Amino acid sequence: MHGPAGLLLVFRAGGRIHVAAAEPARVMARRGVPMDGSRCVWWNSMSSLR
């Protein structure tokens, strides 16, 4: 997948991923339990939309 800077991807549990870059890049990978609903992210804050 190709995308712009700041792109967030969410993968299915148990899936395999491959990361490659055509030029120097920064990548952050995180894992955890699925969220229980939608989230709103603005600047450096995140809140639930329930």
PDBQT receptor file of N, H, CA, C and O in Angstrom, charges set to zero:
ATOM      1  N   MET A   1       0.845  -1.180   0.000  1.00  0.00    +0.000 N 
ATOM      2  CA  MET A   1       0.000   0.000   0.000  1.00  0.00    +0.000 C 
ATOM      3  C   MET A   1       0.883   1.233   0.000  1.00  0.00    +0.000 C 
ATOM      4  O   MET A   1       1.887   1.288   0.710  1.00  0.00    +0.000 OA
ATOM      5  N   HIS A   2       0.514   2.199  -0.782  1.00  0.00    +0.000 N 
ATOM      6  H   HIS A   2      -0.301   2.154  -1.359  1.00  0.00    +0.000 HD
ATOM      7  CA  HIS A   2       1.235   3.462  -0.839  1.00  0.00    +0.000 C 
ATOM      8  C   HIS A   2       0.327   4.531  -0.258  1.00  0.00    +0.000 C 
ATOM      9  O   HIS A   2      -0.884   4.500  -0.477  1.00  0.00    +0.000 OA
ATOM     10  N   GLY A   3       0.891   5.471   0.475  1.00  0.00    +0.000 N 
ATOM     11  H   GLY A   3       1.875   5.497   0.653  1.00  0.00    +0.000 HD
ATOM     12  CA  GLY A   3       0.051   6.504   1.059  1.00  0.00    +0.000 C 
ATOM     13  C   GLY A   3       0.853   7.719   1.468  1.00  0.00    +0.000 C 
ATOM     14  O   GLY A   3       2.084   7.708   1.442  1.00  0.00    +0.000 OA
ATOM     15  N   PRO A   4       0.147   8.759   1.843  1.00  0.00    +0.000 N 
ATOM     16  CA  PRO A   4       0.802  10.001   2.248  1.00  0.00    +0.000 C 
ATOM     17  C   PRO A   4       1.392   9.896   3.654  1.00  0.00    +0.000 C 
ATOM     18  O   PRO A   4       1.102   8.958   4.397  1.00  0.00    +0.000 OA
ATOM     19  N   ALA A   5       2.217  10.867   4.000  1.00  0.00    +0.000 N 
ATOM     20  H   ALA A   5       2.452  11.630   3.397  1.00  0.00    +0.000 HD
ATOM     21  CA  ALA A   5       2.776  10.932   5.351  1.00  0.00    +0.000 C 
ATOM     22  C   ALA A   5       1.640  11.049   6.357  1.00  0.00    +0.000 C 
ATOM     23  O   ALA A   5       0.628  11.695   6.084  1.00  0.00    +0.000 OA
ATOM     24  N   GLY A   6       1.805  10.430   7.512  1.00  0.00    +0.000 N 
ATOM     25  H   GLY A   6       2.627   9.905   7.734  1.00  0.00    +0.000 HD
ATOM     26  CA  GLY A   6       0.789  10.516   8.559  1.00  0.00    +0.000 C 
ATOM     27  C   GLY A   6      -0.367   9.553   8.382  1.00  0.00    +0.000 C 
ATOM     28  O   GLY A   6      -1.375   9.685   9.076  1.00  0.00    +0.000 OA
ATOM     29  N   LEU A   7      -0.265   8.602   7.493  1.00  0.00    +0.000 N 
ATOM     30  H   LEU A   7       0.553   8.494   6.929  1.00  0.00    +0.000 HD
ATOM     31  CA  LEU A   7      -1.334   7.638   7.233  1.00  0.00    +0.000 C 
ATOM     32  C   LEU A   7      -1.384   6.605   8.355  1.00  0.00    +0.000 C 
ATOM     33  O   LEU A   7      -0.346   6.086   8.764  1.00  0.00    +0.000 OA
ATOM     34  N   LEU A   8      -2.579   6.304   8.854  1.00  0.00    +0.000 N 
ATOM     35  H   LEU A   8      -3.423   6.725   8.521  1.00  0.00    +0.000 HD
ATOM     36  CA  LEU A   8      -2.775   5.288   9.892  1.00  0.00    +0.000 C 
ATOM     37  C   LEU A   8      -3.411   4.066   9.253  1.00  0.00    +0.000 C 
ATOM     38  O   LEU A   8      -4.431   4.180   8.573  1.00  0.00    +0.000 OA
ATOM     39  N   LEU A   9      -2.821   2.905   9.466  1.00  0.00    +0.000 N 
ATOM     40  H   LEU A   9      -1.992   2.812  10.018  1.00  0.00    +0.000 HD
ATOM     41  CA  LEU A   9      -3.367   1.650   8.959  1.00  0.00    +0.000 C 
ATOM     42  C   LEU A   9      -3.691   0.750  10.136  1.00  0.00    +0.000 C 
ATOM     43  O   LEU A   9      -2.939   0.699  11.109  1.00  0.00    +0.000 OA
ATOM     44  N   VAL A  10      -4.802   0.044  10.053  1.00  0.00    +0.000 N 
ATOM     45  H   VAL A  10      -5.413   0.086   9.263  1.00  0.00    +0.000 HD
ATOM     46  CA  VAL A  10      -5.200  -0.921  11.075  1.00  0.00    +0.000 C 
ATOM     47  C   VAL A  10      -5.347  -2.270  10.383  1.00  0.00    +0.000 C 
ATOM     48  O   VAL A  10      -6.115  -2.405   9.430  1.00  0.00    +0.000 OA
ATOM     49  N   PHE A  11      -4.617  -3.259  10.860  1.00  0.00    +0.000 N 
ATOM     50  H   PHE A  11      -3.994  -3.150  11.634  1.00  0.00    +0.000 HD
ATOM     51  CA  PHE A  11      -4.625  -4.587  10.246  1.00  0.00    +0.000 C 
ATOM     52  C   PHE A  11      -5.447  -5.556  11.064  1.00  0.00    +0.000 C 
ATOM     53  O   PHE A  11      -5.646  -5.360  12.263  1.00  0.00    +0.000 OA
ATOM     54  N   ARG A  12      -5.926  -6.606  10.411  1.00  0.00    +0.000 N 
ATOM     55  H   ARG A  12      -5.765  -6.765   9.437  1.00  0.00    +0.000 HD
ATOM     56  CA  ARG A  12      -6.688  -7.648  11.100  1.00  0.00    +0.000 C 
ATOM     57  C   ARG A  12      -5.755  -8.458  12.007  1.00  0.00    +0.000 C 
ATOM     58  O   ARG A  12      -4.572  -8.632  11.714  1.00  0.00    +0.000 OA
ATOM     59  N   ALA A  13      -6.308  -8.936  13.090  1.00  0.00    +0.000 N 
ATOM     60  H   ALA A  13      -7.269  -8.794  13.328  1.00  0.00    +0.000 HD
ATOM     61  CA  ALA A  13      -5.537  -9.765  14.019  1.00  0.00    +0.000 C 
ATOM     62  C   ALA A  13      -5.052 -11.024  13.317  1.00  0.00    +0.000 C 
ATOM     63  O   ALA A  13      -5.793 -11.648  12.557  1.00  0.00    +0.000 OA
ATOM     64  N   GLY A  14      -3.816 -11.388  13.575  1.00  0.00    +0.000 N 
ATOM     65  H   GLY A  14      -3.214 -10.882  14.192  1.00  0.00    +0.000 HD
ATOM     66  CA  GLY A  14      -3.255 -12.616  13.027  1.00  0.00    +0.000 C 
ATOM     67  C   GLY A  14      -2.726 -12.494  11.615  1.00  0.00    +0.000 C 
ATOM     68  O   GLY A  14      -2.135 -13.442  11.096  1.00  0.00    +0.000 OA
ATOM     69  N   GLY A  15      -2.924 -11.335  10.972  1.00  0.00    +0.000 N 
ATOM     70  H   GLY A  15      -3.403 -10.565  11.394  1.00  0.00    +0.000 HD
ATOM     71  CA  GLY A  15      -2.451 -11.160   9.604  1.00  0.00    +0.000 C 
ATOM     72  C   GLY A  15      -0.960 -10.881   9.554  1.00  0.00    +0.000 C 
ATOM     73  O   GLY A  15      -0.369 -10.441  10.540  1.00  0.00    +0.000 OA
ATOM     74  N   ARG A  16      -0.357 -11.138   8.408  1.00  0.00    +0.000 N 
ATOM     75  H   ARG A  16      -0.837 -11.496   7.607  1.00  0.00    +0.000 HD
ATOM     76  CA  ARG A  16       1.060 -10.834   8.212  1.00  0.00    +0.000 C 
ATOM     77  C   ARG A  16       1.160  -9.543   7.419  1.00  0.00    +0.000 C 
ATOM     78  O   ARG A  16       0.356  -9.289   6.522  1.00  0.00    +0.000 OA
ATOM     79  N   ILE A  17       2.145  -8.736   7.750  1.00  0.00    +0.000 N 
ATOM     80  H   ILE A  17       2.798  -8.942   8.479  1.00  0.00    +0.000 HD
ATOM     81  CA  ILE A  17       2.361  -7.499   7.011  1.00  0.00    +0.000 C 
ATOM     82  C   ILE A  17       3.807  -7.434   6.535  1.00  0.00    +0.000 C 
ATOM     83  O   ILE A  17       4.693  -8.071   7.105  1.00  0.00    +0.000 OA
ATOM     84  N   HIS A  18       4.027  -6.667   5.499  1.00  0.00    +0.000 N 
ATOM     85  H   HIS A  18       3.308  -6.150   5.036  1.00  0.00    +0.000 HD
ATOM     86  CA  HIS A  18       5.371  -6.433   4.968  1.00  0.00    +0.000 C 
ATOM     87  C   HIS A  18       5.485  -4.932   4.760  1.00  0.00    +0.000 C 
ATOM     88  O   HIS A  18       4.614  -4.323   4.139  1.00  0.00    +0.000 OA
ATOM     89  N   VAL A  19       6.548  -4.332   5.273  1.00  0.00    +0.000 N 
ATOM     90  H   VAL A  19       7.256  -4.826   5.778  1.00  0.00    +0.000 HD
ATOM     91  CA  VAL A  19       6.773  -2.897   5.142  1.00  0.00    +0.000 C 
ATOM     92  C   VAL A  19       8.026  -2.673   4.317  1.00  0.00    +0.000 C 
ATOM     93  O   VAL A  19       9.078  -3.242   4.613  1.00  0.00    +0.000 OA
ATOM     94  N   ALA A  20       7.922  -1.842   3.274  1.00  0.00    +0.000 N 
ATOM     95  H   ALA A  20       7.068  -1.380   3.033  1.00  0.00    +0.000 HD
ATOM     96  CA  ALA A  20       9.068  -1.494   2.436  1.00  0.00    +0.000 C 
ATOM     97  C   ALA A  20       8.948  -0.029   2.054  1.00  0.00    +0.000 C 
ATOM     98  O   ALA A  20       7.843   0.502   1.945  1.00  0.00    +0.000 OA
ATOM     99  N   ALA A  21      10.075   0.616   1.854  1.00  0.00    +0.000 N 
ATOM    100  H   ALA A  21      10.972   0.184   1.942  1.00  0.00    +0.000 HD
ATOM    101  CA  ALA A  21      10.067   2.028   1.484  1.00  0.00    +0.000 C 
ATOM    102  C   ALA A  21      11.028   2.266   0.326  1.00  0.00    +0.000 C 
ATOM    103  O   ALA A  21      12.115   1.690   0.292  1.00  0.00    +0.000 OA
ATOM    104  N   ALA A  22      10.630   3.118  -0.627  1.00  0.00    +0.000 N 
ATOM    105  H   ALA A  22       9.747   3.586  -0.600  1.00  0.00    +0.000 HD
ATOM    106  CA  ALA A  22      11.463   3.454  -1.778  1.00  0.00    +0.000 C 
ATOM    107  C   ALA A  22      12.518   4.499  -1.406  1.00  0.00    +0.000 C 
ATOM    108  O   ALA A  22      13.491   4.695  -2.134  1.00  0.00    +0.000 OA
ATOM    109  N   GLU A  23      12.317   5.163  -0.274  1.00  0.00    +0.000 N 
ATOM    110  H   GLU A  23      11.526   5.004   0.318  1.00  0.00    +0.000 HD
ATOM    111  CA  GLU A  23      13.259   6.166   0.221  1.00  0.00    +0.000 C 
ATOM    112  C   GLU A  23      13.247   6.106   1.737  1.00  0.00    +0.000 C 
ATOM    113  O   GLU A  23      12.371   5.458   2.309  1.00  0.00    +0.000 OA
ATOM    114  N   PRO A  24      14.190   6.760   2.413  1.00  0.00    +0.000 N 
ATOM    115  CA  PRO A  24      14.204   6.707   3.880  1.00  0.00    +0.000 C 
ATOM    116  C   PRO A  24      12.847   7.094   4.478  1.00  0.00    +0.000 C 
ATOM    117  O   PRO A  24      12.220   8.057   4.036  1.00  0.00    +0.000 OA
ATOM    118  N   ALA A  25      12.404   6.346   5.473  1.00  0.00    +0.000 N 
ATOM    119  H   ALA A  25      12.914   5.564   5.832  1.00  0.00    +0.000 HD
ATOM    120  CA  ALA A  25      11.075   6.567   6.062  1.00  0.00    +0.000 C 
ATOM    121  C   ALA A  25      11.110   6.245   7.553  1.00  0.00    +0.000 C 
ATOM    122  O   ALA A  25      11.992   5.532   8.031  1.00  0.00    +0.000 OA
ATOM    123  N   ARG A  26      10.131   6.787   8.276  1.00  0.00    +0.000 N 
ATOM    124  H   ARG A  26       9.415   7.366   7.888  1.00  0.00    +0.000 HD
ATOM    125  CA  ARG A  26       9.932   6.453   9.685  1.00  0.00    +0.000 C 
ATOM    126  C   ARG A  26       8.621   5.700   9.796  1.00  0.00    +0.000 C 
ATOM    127  O   ARG A  26       7.602   6.111   9.241  1.00  0.00    +0.000 OA
ATOM    128  N   VAL A  27       8.661   4.596  10.518  1.00  0.00    +0.000 N 
ATOM    129  H   VAL A  27       9.489   4.262  10.969  1.00  0.00    +0.000 HD
ATOM    130  CA  VAL A  27       7.474   3.755  10.682  1.00  0.00    +0.000 C 
ATOM    131  C   VAL A  27       7.313   3.451  12.163  1.00  0.00    +0.000 C 
ATOM    132  O   VAL A  27       8.290   3.156  12.850  1.00  0.00    +0.000 OA
ATOM    133  N   MET A  28       6.080   3.524  12.656  1.00  0.00    +0.000 N 
ATOM    134  H   MET A  28       5.286   3.764  12.098  1.00  0.00    +0.000 HD
ATOM    135  CA  MET A  28       5.804   3.151  14.034  1.00  0.00    +0.000 C 
ATOM    136  C   MET A  28       4.770   2.024  14.007  1.00  0.00    +0.000 C 
ATOM    137  O   MET A  28       3.720   2.151  13.377  1.00  0.00    +0.000 OA
ATOM    138  N   ALA A  29       5.070   0.941  14.682  1.00  0.00    +0.000 N 
ATOM    139  H   ALA A  29       5.923   0.838  15.194  1.00  0.00    +0.000 HD
ATOM    140  CA  ALA A  29       4.142  -0.185  14.762  1.00  0.00    +0.000 C 
ATOM    141  C   ALA A  29       3.704  -0.349  16.211  1.00  0.00    +0.000 C 
ATOM    142  O   ALA A  29       4.536  -0.348  17.118  1.00  0.00    +0.000 OA
ATOM    143  N   ARG A  30       2.422  -0.489  16.425  1.00  0.00    +0.000 N 
ATOM    144  H   ARG A  30       1.746  -0.490  15.688  1.00  0.00    +0.000 HD
ATOM    145  CA  ARG A  30       1.855  -0.672  17.767  1.00  0.00    +0.000 C 
ATOM    146  C   ARG A  30       0.908  -1.857  17.730  1.00  0.00    +0.000 C 
ATOM    147  O   ARG A  30       0.383  -2.215  16.676  1.00  0.00    +0.000 OA
ATOM    148  N   ARG A  31       0.696  -2.452  18.875  1.00  0.00    +0.000 N 
ATOM    149  H   ARG A  31       1.123  -2.160  19.732  1.00  0.00    +0.000 HD
ATOM    150  CA  ARG A  31      -0.282  -3.527  18.957  1.00  0.00    +0.000 C 
ATOM    151  C   ARG A  31      -1.066  -3.380  20.243  1.00  0.00    +0.000 C 
ATOM    152  O   ARG A  31      -0.642  -2.687  21.168  1.00  0.00    +0.000 OA
ATOM    153  N   GLY A  32      -2.201  -4.030  20.295  1.00  0.00    +0.000 N 
ATOM    154  H   GLY A  32      -2.546  -4.593  19.544  1.00  0.00    +0.000 HD
ATOM    155  CA  GLY A  32      -3.026  -3.977  21.492  1.00  0.00    +0.000 C 
ATOM    156  C   GLY A  32      -4.396  -4.567  21.212  1.00  0.00    +0.000 C 
ATOM    157  O   GLY A  32      -4.651  -5.080  20.123  1.00  0.00    +0.000 OA
ATOM    158  N   VAL A  33      -5.268  -4.491  22.193  1.00  0.00    +0.000 N 
ATOM    159  H   VAL A  33      -5.061  -4.074  23.078  1.00  0.00    +0.000 HD
ATOM    160  CA  VAL A  33      -6.624  -5.014  22.020  1.00  0.00    +0.000 C 
ATOM    161  C   VAL A  33      -7.426  -4.059  21.151  1.00  0.00    +0.000 C 
ATOM    162  O   VAL A  33      -7.161  -2.857  21.158  1.00  0.00    +0.000 OA
ATOM    163  N   PRO A  34      -8.410  -4.568  20.396  1.00  0.00    +0.000 N 
ATOM    164  CA  PRO A  34      -9.246  -3.707  19.563  1.00  0.00    +0.000 C 
ATOM    165  C   PRO A  34      -9.985  -2.678  20.413  1.00  0.00    +0.000 C 
ATOM    166  O   PRO A  34     -10.364  -2.958  21.550  1.00  0.00    +0.000 OA
ATOM    167  N   MET A  35     -10.188  -1.487  19.852  1.00  0.00    +0.000 N 
ATOM    168  H   MET A  35      -9.881  -1.260  18.928  1.00  0.00    +0.000 HD
ATOM    169  CA  MET A  35     -10.957  -0.456  20.553  1.00  0.00    +0.000 C 
ATOM    170  C   MET A  35     -12.427  -0.827  20.570  1.00  0.00    +0.000 C 
ATOM    171  O   MET A  35     -12.897  -1.540  19.684  1.00  0.00    +0.000 OA
ATOM    172  N   ASP A  36     -13.150  -0.355  21.561  1.00  0.00    +0.000 N 
ATOM    173  H   ASP A  36     -12.768   0.225  22.280  1.00  0.00    +0.000 HD
ATOM    174  CA  ASP A  36     -14.560  -0.706  21.716  1.00  0.00    +0.000 C 
ATOM    175  C   ASP A  36     -15.496   0.250  20.989  1.00  0.00    +0.000 C 
ATOM    176  O   ASP A  36     -16.707   0.182  21.201  1.00  0.00    +0.000 OA
ATOM    177  N   GLY A  37     -14.992   1.123  20.155  1.00  0.00    +0.000 N 
ATOM    178  H   GLY A  37     -14.009   1.178  19.982  1.00  0.00    +0.000 HD
ATOM    179  CA  GLY A  37     -15.830   2.061  19.405  1.00  0.00    +0.000 C 
ATOM    180  C   GLY A  37     -14.981   3.070  18.655  1.00  0.00    +0.000 C 
ATOM    181  O   GLY A  37     -13.755   2.960  18.621  1.00  0.00    +0.000 OA
ATOM    182  N   SER A  38     -15.634   4.052  18.054  1.00  0.00    +0.000 N 
ATOM    183  H   SER A  38     -16.629   4.141  18.082  1.00  0.00    +0.000 HD
ATOM    184  CA  SER A  38     -14.942   5.075  17.283  1.00  0.00    +0.000 C 
ATOM    185  C   SER A  38     -14.184   6.032  18.189  1.00  0.00    +0.000 C 
ATOM    186  O   SER A  38     -14.552   6.229  19.347  1.00  0.00    +0.000 OA
ATOM    187  N   ARG A  39     -13.137   6.616  17.662  1.00  0.00    +0.000 N 
ATOM    188  H   ARG A  39     -12.837   6.456  16.722  1.00  0.00    +0.000 HD
ATOM    189  CA  ARG A  39     -12.341   7.603  18.393  1.00  0.00    +0.000 C 
ATOM    190  C   ARG A  39     -12.238   8.884  17.565  1.00  0.00    +0.000 C 
ATOM    191  O   ARG A  39     -12.263   8.848  16.335  1.00  0.00    +0.000 OA
ATOM    192  N   CYS A  40     -12.125   9.981  18.245  1.00  0.00    +0.000 N 
ATOM    193  H   CYS A  40     -12.104  10.010  19.244  1.00  0.00    +0.000 HD
ATOM    194  CA  CYS A  40     -11.914  11.282  17.627  1.00  0.00    +0.000 C 
ATOM    195  C   CYS A  40     -10.507  11.731  18.008  1.00  0.00    +0.000 C 
ATOM    196  O   CYS A  40     -10.184  11.815  19.193  1.00  0.00    +0.000 OA
ATOM    197  N   VAL A  41      -9.664  12.023  17.011  1.00  0.00    +0.000 N 
ATOM    198  H   VAL A  41      -9.926  11.955  16.049  1.00  0.00    +0.000 HD
ATOM    199  CA  VAL A  41      -8.306  12.476  17.272  1.00  0.00    +0.000 C 
ATOM    200  C   VAL A  41      -8.172  13.888  16.752  1.00  0.00    +0.000 C 
ATOM    201  O   VAL A  41      -8.454  14.154  15.583  1.00  0.00    +0.000 OA
ATOM    202  N   TRP A  42      -7.739  14.800  17.615  1.00  0.00    +0.000 N 
ATOM    203  H   TRP A  42      -7.510  14.583  18.564  1.00  0.00    +0.000 HD
ATOM    204  CA  TRP A  42      -7.485  16.183  17.216  1.00  0.00    +0.000 C 
ATOM    205  C   TRP A  42      -6.199  16.619  17.875  1.00  0.00    +0.000 C 
ATOM    206  O   TRP A  42      -6.091  16.599  19.101  1.00  0.00    +0.000 OA
ATOM    207  N   TRP A  43      -5.229  17.012  17.087  1.00  0.00    +0.000 N 
ATOM    208  H   TRP A  43      -5.317  17.028  16.090  1.00  0.00    +0.000 HD
ATOM    209  CA  TRP A  43      -3.912  17.442  17.522  1.00  0.00    +0.000 C 
ATOM    210  C   TRP A  43      -3.291  16.348  18.372  1.00  0.00    +0.000 C 
ATOM    211  O   TRP A  43      -2.951  15.300  17.823  1.00  0.00    +0.000 OA
ATOM    212  N   ASN A  44      -3.121  16.522  19.676  1.00  0.00    +0.000 N 
ATOM    213  H   ASN A  44      -3.397  17.373  20.122  1.00  0.00    +0.000 HD
ATOM    214  CA  ASN A  44      -2.530  15.469  20.500  1.00  0.00    +0.000 C 
ATOM    215  C   ASN A  44      -3.536  14.903  21.513  1.00  0.00    +0.000 C 
ATOM    216  O   ASN A  44      -3.139  14.354  22.541  1.00  0.00    +0.000 OA
ATOM    217  N   SER A  45      -4.826  15.036  21.226  1.00  0.00    +0.000 N 
ATOM    218  H   SER A  45      -5.148  15.482  20.391  1.00  0.00    +0.000 HD
ATOM    219  CA  SER A  45      -5.873  14.529  22.118  1.00  0.00    +0.000 C 
ATOM    220  C   SER A  45      -6.705  13.469  21.407  1.00  0.00    +0.000 C 
ATOM    221  O   SER A  45      -6.896  13.528  20.192  1.00  0.00    +0.000 OA
ATOM    222  N   MET A  46      -7.198  12.498  22.176  1.00  0.00    +0.000 N 
ATOM    223  H   MET A  46      -7.043  12.450  23.163  1.00  0.00    +0.000 HD
ATOM    224  CA  MET A  46      -8.065  11.459  21.625  1.00  0.00    +0.000 C 
ATOM    225  C   MET A  46      -9.210  11.235  22.591  1.00  0.00    +0.000 C 
ATOM    226  O   MET A  46      -9.001  11.213  23.803  1.00  0.00    +0.000 OA
ATOM    227  N   SER A  47     -10.426  11.068  22.069  1.00  0.00    +0.000 N 
ATOM    228  H   SER A  47     -10.596  11.087  21.083  1.00  0.00    +0.000 HD
ATOM    229  CA  SER A  47     -11.587  10.829  22.928  1.00  0.00    +0.000 C 
ATOM    230  C   SER A  47     -12.498   9.804  22.285  1.00  0.00    +0.000 C 
ATOM    231  O   SER A  47     -12.410   9.551  21.083  1.00  0.00    +0.000 OA
ATOM    232  N   SER A  48     -13.372   9.214  23.084  1.00  0.00    +0.000 N 
ATOM    233  H   SER A  48     -13.444   9.419  24.060  1.00  0.00    +0.000 HD
ATOM    234  CA  SER A  48     -14.367   8.244  22.609  1.00  0.00    +0.000 C 
ATOM    235  C   SER A  48     -15.576   8.979  22.061  1.00  0.00    +0.000 C 
ATOM    236  O   SER A  48     -15.919  10.069  22.518  1.00  0.00    +0.000 OA
ATOM    237  N   LEU A  49     -16.218   8.366  21.076  1.00  0.00    +0.000 N 
ATOM    238  H   LEU A  49     -15.939   7.480  20.705  1.00  0.00    +0.000 HD
ATOM    239  CA  LEU A  49     -17.418   8.946  20.466  1.00  0.00    +0.000 C 
ATOM    240  C   LEU A  49     -18.651   8.142  20.818  1.00  0.00    +0.000 C 
ATOM    241  O   LEU A  49     -19.453   7.826  19.940  1.00  0.00    +0.000 OA
ATOM    242  N   ARG A  50     -18.817   7.805  22.081  1.00  0.00    +0.000 N 
ATOM    243  H   ARG A  50     -18.165   8.061  22.795  1.00  0.00    +0.000 HD
ATOM    244  CA  ARG A  50     -19.977   7.017  22.481  1.00  0.00    +0.000 C 
ATOM    245  C   ARG A  50     -21.033   7.920  23.026  1.00  0.00    +0.000 C 
ATOM    246  O   ARG A  50     -22.101   7.451  23.422  1.00  0.00    +0.000 OA
TER     247      ARG A  50
